[in-house]
Amino acid sequence: MAVLAGGRGERMGGPKSGLVIGGVPILQYLLRRLAWGGPTVLVTGVGNERPAGWELFDAEVTDAVAGEGPLRGVLTALEGAGTELVAVVTVDMPGVTAGMIGGLVAALGAGDVGAMYARGDGRVEPFPLVIRRGAVGAVRGRLAAGRRSVNSLTEVGVRVVSGAGWGEGCWTNLNFPGDLEGFRID
């Protein structure tokens, strides 16, 4: 599993990797919540290396190019992964569950590059994302072409599956200070 935590968090007022939930660093919170049994990789950005909780991960990798958004983080995760399949979550979505990741893995077909959810209203959510390490070339190509949308990976074989059964809390995205204040630990 890879956790993307490389952004500057300008709307939040600072890097989201520095947030605290329930009295613990958000990275620690996420690892506890997900209780991941396999290898873990933290993806950080230049100038945001080693945030609180980084030492709990098996490895930390840093984006080679700053300012290219989450798709660059996905590429960095794939390049740093030691497994064929990589579950990618973001530091600013603390409501994601291990069950959600398991659902994507179960929905992944043999010919699929990866899988992501569409919410009940049809909006595609790029994270959590399960993606095959073999997608490195496709992700590199999209970045080289200036196509930085993670959602656009559906054009190269990432399947979209229904996430209608997941509660709204799992889609919480911490973008502004008020979002953190409104987040409730379940």
C-alpha positions in Angstrom: 0.0 0.0 0.0 1.2 3.5 -0.8 0.1 6.7 1.0 0.4 9.8 -1.1 1.5 12.7 1.2 3.5 15.0 -1.1 1.3 18.0 -1.5 2.0 21.4 0.0 -1.6 21.7 1.3 -2.0 25.4 0.4 -5.7 25.5 1.1 -5.2 23.7 4.4 -2.5 26.1 5.4 0.4 23.6 5.3 1.2 20.0 4.3 -1.6 17.6 5.1 1.0 15.1 6.2 1.4 17.3 9.3 -2.3 17.0 10.4 -3.2 15.3 13.7 -6.4 13.2 14.2 -7.4 11.9 17.6 -4.1 13.2 19.1 -1.8 11.2 16.7 -0.1 12.2 13.4 -2.4 11.5 10.5 0.0 9.0 9.0 -0.1 7.0 12.2 -3.9 7.3 12.2 -4.1 6.0 8.6 -1.9 3.0 9.2 -3.8 2.0 12.3 -7.2 2.5 10.5 -6.2 0.4 7.5 -4.2 -2.2 9.5 -2.4 -3.1 6.2 -0.8 -6.6 6.4 1.6 -6.0 3.5 4.4 -3.6 2.6 3.8 0.1 3.1 5.3 3.0 1.1 5.0 6.7 1.9 5.2 9.0 -1.1 6.3 12.5 -0.2 7.2 15.6 -2.1 10.4 17.6 -2.3 10.7 19.7 0.9 8.1 17.6 2.7 10.2 14.5 3.4 10.0 12.7 6.7 6.7 14.0 8.1 5.6 12.9 11.5 4.9 9.2 11.4 7.1 8.5 8.3 9.1 6.0 10.3 6.1 3.7 10.6 6.3 2.9 6.9 8.5 0.2 5.3 9.9 2.8 2.8 9.6 6.5 1.9 10.0 7.6 -1.7 10.0 11.2 -2.9 8.5 12.5 -6.1 11.3 13.3 -8.6 9.3 16.3 -10.0 7.5 18.7 -7.8 4.1 20.3 -8.6 2.7 17.5 -10.9 0.0 16.5 -8.5 -1.4 13.1 -7.4 -0.7 11.4 -10.7 3.1 12.0 -10.2 2.6 10.4 -6.7 1.0 7.4 -8.3 4.0 7.0 -10.6 6.4 7.4 -7.7 4.4 4.8 -5.8 4.5 2.3 -8.7 8.3 2.9 -9.2 8.9 2.4 -5.5 6.6 -0.6 -5.0 7.9 -4.1 -4.5 4.5 -5.8 -5.3 2.7 -6.4 -8.6 -0.5 -4.7 -7.3 -0.4 -1.4 -5.4 -3.2 0.1 -3.3 -2.9 3.8 -3.3 -4.6 6.1 -0.8 -4.1 9.7 0.0 -3.2 11.3 3.3 -6.2 13.7 3.1 -8.9 10.9 2.9 -8.9 9.5 6.5 -12.3 7.8 6.1 -11.0 5.2 3.5 -11.2 1.6 4.9 -9.4 -1.6 4.2 -12.8 -3.0 3.0 -12.8 -0.4 0.3 -9.4 -1.5 -0.9 -10.4 -5.1 -0.7 -13.5 -4.3 -2.8 -11.3 -2.9 -5.6 -9.0 -5.8 -5.5 -11.9 -8.2 -5.8 -13.4 -6.2 -8.7 -10.1 -6.2 -10.7 -10.3 -8.3 -13.8 -7.4 -10.0 -15.5 -7.2 -7.4 -18.2 -7.7 -4.4 -16.0 -4.8 -2.0 -15.3 -6.5 -1.1 -12.0 -9.7 -0.1 -10.3 -11.3 2.9 -8.7 -14.8 3.8 -7.4 -17.7 5.9 -8.6 -19.8 7.3 -5.8 -23.5 6.7 -5.6 -24.1 9.9 -7.6 -21.8 8.7 -10.4 -18.8 10.9 -9.6 -15.6 9.0 -10.1 -13.3 9.1 -7.1 -9.7 8.5 -8.0 -8.8 7.3 -4.6 -8.5 4.7 -3.2 -6.9 3.3 -6.3 -5.7 -0.2 -6.9 -3.3 -0.4 -9.8 -0.9 -2.9 -11.4 2.8 -2.0 -11.3 2.9 -2.7 -15.0 1.0 0.6 -15.5 4.2 2.6 -15.0 4.6 3.3 -18.8 1.0 4.4 -19.2 1.2 6.7 -16.2 4.6 8.1 -17.4 3.0 8.7 -20.8 0.1 10.6 -19.4 2.4 12.9 -17.4 4.6 13.5 -20.4 1.5 14.5 -22.4 0.4 16.9 -19.7 -2.6 14.7 -18.8 -2.3 14.9 -15.0 -5.8 13.7 -14.0 -5.8 10.5 -12.1 -9.4 9.9 -13.3 -8.1 9.8 -16.9 -6.5 6.5 -16.1 -9.8 5.0 -17.0 -8.7 5.7 -20.6 -5.8 3.2 -20.2 -7.7 0.4 -18.6 -8.5 1.3 -15.0 -12.0 0.0 -14.3 -14.6 2.1 -12.4 -16.7 0.1 -10.0 -19.7 1.2 -8.0 -18.9 2.6 -4.6 -22.6 3.3 -3.8 -22.6 1.0 -0.8 -19.9 3.0 1.1 -21.1 5.7 3.5 -20.5 9.3 2.7 -17.9 9.6 5.5 -15.4 7.4 3.6 -15.2 10.1 0.9 -14.3 12.9 3.3 -11.5 14.9 1.8 -9.5 17.2 4.1 -8.8 20.3 2.0 -9.5 23.2 4.4 -9.1 23.6 8.2 -12.9 23.3 8.7 -12.8 19.9 7.0 -10.5 18.6 9.7 -12.6 20.1 12.4 -15.7 18.5 11.0 -14.1 15.0 10.6 -15.5 12.5 13.1 -13.5 9.4 14.0 -15.6 6.3 13.7 
